[in-house]
Structure formats: structure tokens, C-alpha cells
Amino acid sequence: MKLRGLLFAFLLTAGGSAYAQIHPDSTFSVLLNTSLSFTHANDPHINRWLEKYGYPAEPHVPTSLNFEVSAIPADSRLMYSLHISTITSVSNLTSYNFMAGLYAAAVKTKHFLLFAGASAGYHADIIELNGQLPPAYQKLAANYNTPLALRRSGLSLEPALRAFWYPLRLGNVQVGAFGGLGYDVDLNSQWRLGTYDNDHGRYDHFKKLNKPTDQQKVTEHGFSFSTGLSLRLNLR
């Protein structure tokens, strides 16, 4: 009887150990990141048009403010992210991106993470036309008696490398810095003329006008560098 009892206890212990080895780890990390990014953009057509009518051109290296939320399962080398960004360096241009990303870890330790992957999402720009206008635009502004604007929107892609370093730990919270190097591509979007209502600071009240159609489709692209602060919350 004693032998049978010992054998039964051994099987229970071995079975529990095997289950623990194959049972997935339920812990995960949440990363909260804020950063500034600097993008080498290129849209020569719209810049020539803006300069012709006395508007400031898009900056060659615009600065954007970014906020990102990411999740990293403990038993995985993947990172899932959502981030939103807006340009802060131009007075007459409003721009934002909303993107989702998937990255795989090349290095994953408690204090250092290195990922490679890509994000994709929606990109939109609005340029206020509150100065000189071409004759066709002036006629439309008089007919509608409202400010005109140029808007473009479409798909945005960014393959990138992301690095995180966490030198400080306070319980389940790690504090550190991160940097990223990517290549931003805004695909085949066209500036379109329209009217907008900005009475409450919201630029989503845009009504597209069918004419004139003097703006051409462009694919704006360039390298992007970002750097900022990161909080890593280790949850269970």
C-alpha cells in the first residue's frame, strides 16, 4: 500500500510539473510611450503651389508629437501597438496619423528590448487657405462665404526598428527611454479642395468640392526618427 501511495503521489507531481511546463504564461507588459518624431518628408508639388500663393511651405523635416500604447505577452516575442501622432511645427497645417503595428523581438530582456516590424493606418492633412487664392478658388470662396482648405487622406505605412531601455524599476513599473528608426510612406493621396468648419477646433467638418481639380496625387515618403519616454507596466 505504501508503495502504491508513493507511486500515485509521484505521478501527480510529475503530471503537475508537465502541465506547468506547457501551460502558457498569462503575464504581459503594457508600454505607454510619448515621443517626438522628425520625418524627412517630400511633396514638392504642394510646396511649389503654396509658395506661389504666399503660404509657408511644408517643412522639410516636420516635428510630430506621438502617443503610443503597446502590449507584449510574456510568452511571446511579438509586440502589438496603437499610436496616434500630430504635427506640431506648422501653423497652417493640421496633420495626424492613427496606426496599428506588429513587431517581432530580436532582443528581449528585462531591461532592453529591440523590435523590427511595421505599422499601417490612416493619415490626414488639412491646409488652411486664409490668404491669397487663385481666381477659381476666389470664386468658390465668395460663393460659399466660408474658408477654403486643401485636404488629403489615405493609407500610411511605416516599417521600423524600435529599441527600449529600462534602467529604473519601481515594483511592477519600469521607467526608461526608447528610440525608433522608420520609413514613412503616405500612399497615393490627393489634395482636394473643400470647405471646413473650425468654430470649435474640430477639423472633421470638411465638405469636398468637386472642382477645381488642379492638385495631383502624390506618395509622400521619407525617413523618420523618434525618441521619447516609456513606462512599462508588468501585469498578471
C-alpha positions in Angstrom: 0.0 0.0 0.0 2.8 2.4 0.9 4.5 1.7 -2.5 1.2 2.4 -4.3 0.7 5.6 -2.4 4.2 6.8 -3.2 3.8 5.9 -6.9 0.5 7.8 -7.0 2.0 10.9 -5.4 4.9 10.7 -7.9 2.5 10.6 -10.9 0.5 13.6 -9.5 3.7 15.6 -9.0 5.1 14.7 -12.4 1.8 15.5 -14.1 1.5 18.8 -12.4 5.1 19.7 -13.4 4.4 18.8 -17.0 1.2 20.8 -17.1 3.1 23.8 -15.6 5.7 23.5 -18.4 3.2 23.5 -21.2 0.7 25.9 -19.7 1.1 29.4 -21.3 2.4 32.3 -19.2 -0.5 34.6 -18.6 1.6 37.7 -17.7 2.1 40.5 -20.1 3.6 44.0 -20.3 1.8 47.2 -21.3 4.0 50.0 -22.7 3.0 53.7 -22.6 5.2 55.8 -24.8 5.3 59.5 -25.6 7.8 60.9 -28.1 8.8 63.4 -30.7 9.5 62.3 -34.2 11.3 64.0 -37.1 10.3 63.0 -40.6 12.1 63.7 -43.8 9.0 64.3 -46.0 8.9 65.1 -49.7 5.9 66.7 -51.5 7.4 69.2 -54.0 4.2 69.8 -55.9 2.2 71.1 -53.0 5.2 73.1 -51.7 5.5 74.9 -55.1 1.8 75.7 -55.1 1.9 77.1 -51.5 5.0 79.2 -52.2 3.4 80.6 -55.4 0.5 82.0 -53.5 2.4 83.2 -50.5 1.8 80.4 -48.0 4.5 78.8 -45.9 5.7 75.5 -47.4 5.6 72.2 -45.6 8.8 71.9 -43.5 11.4 69.6 -45.0 11.7 67.9 -41.6 8.4 68.3 -39.7 8.2 67.6 -36.0 5.4 65.4 -34.7 4.1 64.6 -31.2 3.3 60.9 -30.7 1.4 58.8 -28.1 1.5 55.0 -28.2 0.1 52.1 -26.3 1.7 48.7 -26.8 1.3 45.2 -25.4 3.9 42.4 -25.1 2.7 38.9 -24.0 5.3 37.3 -21.6 5.4 34.0 -23.6 5.7 35.7 -27.0 8.3 37.7 -28.9 5.6 39.9 -30.5 4.6 43.4 -29.7 1.2 44.9 -30.7 0.8 48.7 -30.8 -1.6 51.5 -31.4 -0.4 55.0 -31.8 -1.6 58.5 -32.8 0.6 61.4 -33.9 0.1 65.1 -34.9 2.4 67.7 -36.5 3.4 70.5 -34.1 5.8 72.5 -36.2 3.5 74.1 -38.8 0.9 76.9 -38.1 -1.4 76.5 -41.1 -1.2 72.7 -41.4 -3.1 70.2 -39.3 -1.9 66.6 -39.7 -2.5 63.3 -37.8 -1.9 59.6 -38.2 -3.7 56.8 -36.5 -1.8 53.5 -36.9 -1.7 49.9 -35.6 1.6 47.9 -35.6 3.1 44.5 -35.2 6.7 43.9 -34.3 8.9 40.9 -33.5 11.7 41.0 -30.9 15.3 40.5 -32.0 16.4 41.0 -28.4 14.1 40.7 -25.3 15.4 41.0 -21.8 14.1 42.5 -18.6 15.8 45.9 -19.3 16.4 46.0 -23.1 14.1 45.3 -26.0 14.8 45.6 -29.7 12.0 45.1 -32.3 11.6 45.1 -36.0 8.2 45.3 -37.8 5.7 47.7 -39.4 2.6 49.7 -38.7 -0.2 50.7 -41.0 -3.2 53.1 -40.7 -4.9 56.3 -41.7 -3.2 59.6 -42.5 -4.9 63.0 -43.0 -3.7 66.6 -43.6 -5.6 69.9 -43.8 -4.0 73.2 -45.1 -6.0 76.3 -44.3 -6.3 78.7 -47.2 -6.7 82.0 -45.4 -4.6 84.2 -47.7 -4.1 84.7 -51.4 -6.1 82.4 -53.7 -6.1 81.5 -57.4 -9.1 83.1 -59.3 -11.1 79.8 -59.4 -10.6 79.4 -55.7 -11.6 83.0 -55.0 -14.9 82.5 -56.8 -15.7 79.4 -54.8 -14.8 81.2 -51.5 -17.2 84.0 -52.5 -20.0 81.6 -53.4 -19.8 79.6 -50.2 -18.8 82.6 -48.0 -16.7 80.3 -45.9 -12.9 79.5 -45.5 -11.4 77.1 -48.0 -8.9 74.3 -47.3 -6.9 71.6 -49.0 -7.2 68.1 -47.5 -5.7 64.8 -48.3 -6.1 61.4 -46.6 -5.3 57.8 -47.2 -3.2 54.8 -46.2 0.0 55.3 -44.3 2.8 52.6 -43.8 5.9 52.6 -41.6 8.4 49.7 -41.5 10.6 50.4 -38.5 13.1 49.4 -35.8 12.2 50.1 -32.2 14.5 49.9 -29.2 13.5 50.3 -25.4 15.8 50.6 -22.4 14.5 50.5 -18.8 17.2 51.3 -16.2 14.8 52.1 -13.4 12.3 49.8 -11.8 9.6 50.6 -9.1 7.7 47.5 -8.2 5.9 46.4 -11.4 6.6 49.6 -13.2 9.8 50.2 -15.3 10.8 53.7 -16.4 13.0 54.2 -19.4 13.6 55.6 -22.9 13.1 54.4 -26.4 14.0 55.3 -29.9 12.8 54.3 -33.4 14.0 54.5 -36.9 11.5 54.0 -39.7 10.5 54.9 -43.2 7.1 56.7 -43.5 5.0 56.3 -46.7 1.7 58.0 -47.3 0.3 56.2 -50.4 -1.2 57.8 -53.5 -3.2 60.5 -51.7 -4.5 63.6 -53.5 -5.0 67.1 -52.2 -8.7 68.1 -52.6 -10.3 71.5 -52.2 -13.2 71.9 -49.8 -14.8 74.0 -47.0 -14.5 73.3 -43.3 -16.0 74.4 -40.0 -13.4 75.1 -37.4 -15.6 77.0 -34.9 -15.0 74.5 -32.2 -11.4 73.5 -33.1 -12.6 70.4 -34.9 -11.3 69.7 -38.4 -13.6 66.8 -39.3 -16.3 69.0 -40.7 -14.9 69.0 -44.2 -17.0 69.2 -47.3 -15.2 68.3 -50.5 -15.7 70.4 -53.6 -15.6 68.6 -57.0 -13.8 71.4 -58.8 -11.2 72.6 -59.5 -9.0 69.5 -59.6 -5.6 71.1 -60.2 -3.9 69.1 -57.4 -2.3 65.8 -58.3 -1.9 62.5 -56.5 1.3 62.1 -54.5 3.1 59.5 -52.5 4.9 61.3 -49.7 7.7 59.4 -48.1 10.9 59.8 -46.0 12.9 58.5 -43.1 11.6 59.1 -39.6 13.4 59.2 -36.3 11.6 59.2 -33.0 12.7 59.4 -29.3 10.9 59.7 -26.0 10.0 58.3 -22.7 8.4 54.9 -21.9 6.6 53.3 -19.0 6.5 49.5 -18.9 3.7 48.0 -16.7 4.3 44.3 -15.9 0.8 42.9 -15.3 -0.5 39.5 -14.4 
